[in-house]
Amino acid sequence: MALLNTSIAHGVMTLTLNDVERRNALSRQLMSEFVDAVDRAESDPAIRVVLVTNEGGVFCAGANLAERSSPDADADAEPTRTVELSELFQRIRTSPLPFVGRINGHCVAGGVGLGAAMDISIALDTALFGFTEVRVGVAPAMISVVCLAKMRLADASSAFLRGNRFPAAEAVRMGLINQVATSETLDGEVTAVLNDLLAGEPAAIAAAKRLTTTVPTMSVDEAFAWTTALSASLFASEAAREGMTAFLEKRKASWVQRFDDE
């Protein structure tokens, strides 16, 4: 049985974590299905955004502890290839597509990493977050790569060491996610983000995403050299000509879509 539901509408592929019984834990099967879905999204030019959400009251409970403690625990669900959490995060990070998290429930341990790996995340205001790994004898090792890039070191030190749970609003303050919403406003807030992303030209969106992952790794001189070349190539593109012409003509550019179109 599939643990990840997929659907496509108006340029958005929605990935819904659907292993409610195991609180959407990051099992080998779920991670394999997730990476396969990313492969499909990236190979389809009609898909412009990936939306990640969940069934049940937990967005993601992190590692599948039964699977980790007993390698044969889920033998029947063994995927055709093994996907490590680091590969999943890297695929999200390096994808030219923007990933949006609709975090409709609690988010702990590796689940916090999954939420933080999104380019933009909105969480239900009642959701609890927490780096709970130390309480089962491990540490938030791989997820630290995506989380530390967004957090103050003081916040990370406290959260990693204490293993306590904290509200979604505190996750926003820490920089792990972007905003919170109520159950009544969550879908509207997510749709607003999707519409913004669908108003951007796909190659420009991909370039903007690369800025956030590449520039921080460079020296100032390297960053200016690389961004100068990137800017020149973008301004010389057909897409830029269309975008600037559309702006001057006060019309929508040819690529603009809306997620809430009927």
Buried (B, 14 or more C-beta within 10 A) or exposed (E): EEBBBBEEEBBBBBBBBBBBEBBBBBBBBBBBBBBBBBEEBBEEEEBBBBBBBBBBBBBBBBBBBEBBEEEEBBEEBBBEEEBEBEBBBBBBBEBEBBBBBBBBBBBBBBBBBBBBBBBBBBBBBBBBBBBBBBEEEBEBEBBBBBBBBBBEEEBBEBBBEBBEBBBBBBBBBBBBBBBBBEEEBBBEBBBBBBBBBBBBBBBBBBBBBBEEEBBEEEEEEEBEEBBEEBEEEBEEBEBBEBBEEBEEEEEEBEBBBBBEEE
